[in-house]
């Protein structure tokens, strides 16, 4: 089986925040950056988010570009407790574009009836799915190119596990301050040399935003 390729996308303020303290995040970046995110989605097999992002934003996670007629990526939610509502946009559209919920327990009958596919993954001590096992399970389904869109805890988990191959970082011109929500959660570093390092390969200006591209060293 081919190796998975995992891209982490961040859309932040200048100081690395993805939302205000009360969760407002639309829109940190402008239309040019958001269009590029849709093009990046179209180049991947699946878009992946955490349960908190799914509950807070109720996203579609589809490619929405003028004139786009290519395939839509599958949508994946890391949701060990299967809290995704059957009334969510993801569940409501599962019959048109596949939705996978990664869980550690028995499949929810309500989600299965809605057309959501439950992927079983081994759990860690805190009840969350072990990410290497998640990536392997998705690869067996043919989902090799993963586009990780958030939130901060999911981003931190992929970085802690050394699973991020590419980073696409879009930065808007705002400064939110320390009470804003960070793009990357706690990594638990004891020393600077333990910090994940990436190699910057490209910088571009998109409207008022900056787009930085990085690859794993």
Secondary structure in CASP SS format (residue, H / E / C, confidence):
PFRMAT SS
TARGET T0000
AUTHOR 0000-0000-0000
METHOD secondary structure of the structure
MODEL  1
X C 1.00
X C 1.00
X C 1.00
X C 1.00
X E 1.00
X E 1.00
X E 1.00
X E 1.00
X E 1.00
X E 1.00
X E 1.00
X E 1.00
X C 1.00
X C 1.00
X C 1.00
X C 1.00
X E 1.00
X E 1.00
X E 1.00
X C 1.00
X C 1.00
X C 1.00
X C 1.00
X C 1.00
X C 1.00
X C 1.00
X C 1.00
X C 1.00
X C 1.00
X C 1.00
X H 1.00
X H 1.00
X H 1.00
X H 1.00
X H 1.00
X H 1.00
X H 1.00
X H 1.00
X H 1.00
X H 1.00
X H 1.00
X H 1.00
X C 1.00
X C 1.00
X C 1.00
X E 1.00
X E 1.00
X E 1.00
X E 1.00
X E 1.00
X H 1.00
X H 1.00
X H 1.00
X H 1.00
X H 1.00
X H 1.00
X H 1.00
X C 1.00
X C 1.00
X C 1.00
X C 1.00
X C 1.00
X C 1.00
X C 1.00
X C 1.00
X C 1.00
X C 1.00
X C 1.00
X C 1.00
X C 1.00
X C 1.00
X C 1.00
X C 1.00
X E 1.00
X E 1.00
X E 1.00
X E 1.00
X E 1.00
X C 1.00
X C 1.00
X C 1.00
X C 1.00
X C 1.00
X C 1.00
X C 1.00
X C 1.00
X C 1.00
X C 1.00
X H 1.00
X H 1.00
X H 1.00
X H 1.00
X C 1.00
X C 1.00
X C 1.00
X C 1.00
X C 1.00
X C 1.00
X E 1.00
X E 1.00
X E 1.00
X E 1.00
X E 1.00
X C 1.00
X C 1.00
X C 1.00
X C 1.00
X C 1.00
X H 1.00
X H 1.00
X H 1.00
X H 1.00
X H 1.00
X C 1.00
X C 1.00
X C 1.00
X E 1.00
X E 1.00
X E 1.00
X E 1.00
X C 1.00
X C 1.00
X E 1.00
X C 1.00
X C 1.00
X C 1.00
X C 1.00
X C 1.00
X E 1.00
X C 1.00
X H 1.00
X H 1.00
X H 1.00
X H 1.00
X H 1.00
X H 1.00
X H 1.00
X H 1.00
X H 1.00
X H 1.00
X C 1.00
X C 1.00
X C 1.00
X C 1.00
X E 1.00
X E 1.00
X E 1.00
X E 1.00
X E 1.00
X E 1.00
X C 1.00
X H 1.00
X H 1.00
X H 1.00
X H 1.00
X H 1.00
X H 1.00
X H 1.00
X H 1.00
X H 1.00
X C 1.00
X C 1.00
X C 1.00
X C 1.00
X C 1.00
X E 1.00
X E 1.00
X E 1.00
X E 1.00
X E 1.00
X E 1.00
X C 1.00
X C 1.00
X C 1.00
X C 1.00
X C 1.00
X C 1.00
X C 1.00
X C 1.00
X C 1.00
X E 1.00
X E 1.00
X C 1.00
X C 1.00
X C 1.00
X C 1.00
X C 1.00
X C 1.00
X C 1.00
X C 1.00
X C 1.00
X H 1.00
X H 1.00
X H 1.00
X C 1.00
X C 1.00
X C 1.00
X E 1.00
X E 1.00
X E 1.00
X E 1.00
X E 1.00
X E 1.00
X E 1.00
X E 1.00
X E 1.00
X C 1.00
X C 1.00
X E 1.00
X E 1.00
X E 1.00
X E 1.00
X E 1.00
X E 1.00
X E 1.00
X E 1.00
X C 1.00
END
